[in-house]
Amino acid sequence: MLDLLDALLDTAPEPRLRLVSGDEARALMVLLGVLEEEASSEDVRRAATDMRFRIGSRLA
């Protein structure tokens, strides 16, 4: 699943967050934050951190 999100963020044309609304993107940021804190796998935590950074930079 994280590979799919990664591919969508990297290959979509610039209006990437048009896949989700601004409010949905913020909700994803919160959910990824929880995943980042609670995941038992270091790979999952690292991927969640990366996704939060990417989405956050596009929201700014």
C-alpha positions as a Markdown table, in Angstrom:
| # | Residue | x | y | z |
|---|---|---|---|---|
| 1 | Met | 0.0 | 0.0 | 0.0 |
| 2 | Leu | 2.8 | 2.5 | 0.9 |
| 3 | Asp | 4.5 | 1.7 | -2.4 |
| 4 | Leu | 1.3 | 2.6 | -4.2 |
| 5 | Leu | 1.0 | 5.9 | -2.4 |
| 6 | Asp | 4.7 | 6.6 | -3.1 |
| 7 | Ala | 4.1 | 6.0 | -6.8 |
| 8 | Leu | 1.1 | 8.3 | -6.9 |
| 9 | Leu | 3.0 | 11.1 | -5.2 |
| 10 | Asp | 6.0 | 10.7 | -7.4 |
| 11 | Thr | 4.4 | 10.2 | -10.8 |
| 12 | Ala | 1.3 | 12.3 | -10.8 |
| 13 | Pro | 1.3 | 15.7 | -12.5 |
| 14 | Glu | 1.8 | 18.7 | -10.2 |
| 15 | Pro | -1.8 | 19.1 | -8.9 |
| 16 | Arg | -1.2 | 15.9 | -6.9 |
| 17 | Leu | -3.4 | 16.7 | -4.0 |
| 18 | Arg | -6.3 | 16.9 | -6.3 |
| 19 | Leu | -6.6 | 13.2 | -5.7 |
| 20 | Val | -7.8 | 14.2 | -2.3 |
| 21 | Ser | -9.1 | 17.5 | -0.9 |
| 22 | Gly | -7.1 | 19.7 | 1.4 |
| 23 | Asp | -9.2 | 18.5 | 4.4 |
| 24 | Glu | -8.6 | 14.8 | 3.4 |
| 25 | Ala | -4.9 | 15.5 | 3.0 |
| 26 | Arg | -4.8 | 16.9 | 6.6 |
| 27 | Ala | -6.7 | 13.9 | 7.9 |
| 28 | Leu | -4.1 | 11.6 | 6.1 |
| 29 | Met | -1.4 | 13.6 | 7.9 |
| 30 | Val | -3.0 | 12.8 | 11.2 |
| 31 | Leu | -3.4 | 9.1 | 10.4 |
| 32 | Leu | 0.1 | 8.8 | 9.1 |
| 33 | Gly | 1.3 | 10.5 | 12.4 |
| 34 | Val | -0.4 | 7.9 | 14.4 |
| 35 | Leu | 1.0 | 5.1 | 12.2 |
| 36 | Glu | 4.4 | 6.7 | 12.6 |
| 37 | Glu | 4.2 | 6.6 | 16.4 |
| 38 | Glu | 2.5 | 3.2 | 16.8 |
| 39 | Ala | 3.9 | 1.0 | 14.1 |
| 40 | Ser | 6.1 | -1.8 | 15.3 |
| 41 | Ser | 8.1 | -2.0 | 12.0 |
| 42 | Glu | 10.9 | 0.6 | 11.5 |
| 43 | Asp | 10.2 | 0.4 | 7.7 |
| 44 | Val | 6.6 | 1.4 | 8.2 |
| 45 | Arg | 7.5 | 4.2 | 10.6 |
| 46 | Arg | 10.0 | 5.5 | 8.1 |
| 47 | Ala | 7.5 | 5.3 | 5.2 |
| 48 | Ala | 4.9 | 7.1 | 7.3 |
| 49 | Thr | 7.3 | 9.9 | 8.1 |
| 50 | Asp | 8.3 | 10.2 | 4.5 |
| 51 | Met | 4.6 | 10.4 | 3.3 |
| 52 | Arg | 3.8 | 13.0 | 6.0 |
| 53 | Phe | 6.7 | 15.1 | 4.8 |
| 54 | Arg | 5.7 | 14.8 | 1.1 |
| 55 | Ile | 2.0 | 15.6 | 1.8 |
| 56 | Gly | 2.9 | 18.4 | 4.1 |
| 57 | Ser | 5.2 | 20.1 | 1.6 |
| 58 | Arg | 2.4 | 20.0 | -1.0 |
| 59 | Leu | -0.1 | 21.5 | 1.5 |
| 60 | Ala | 2.2 | 24.5 | 2.2 |
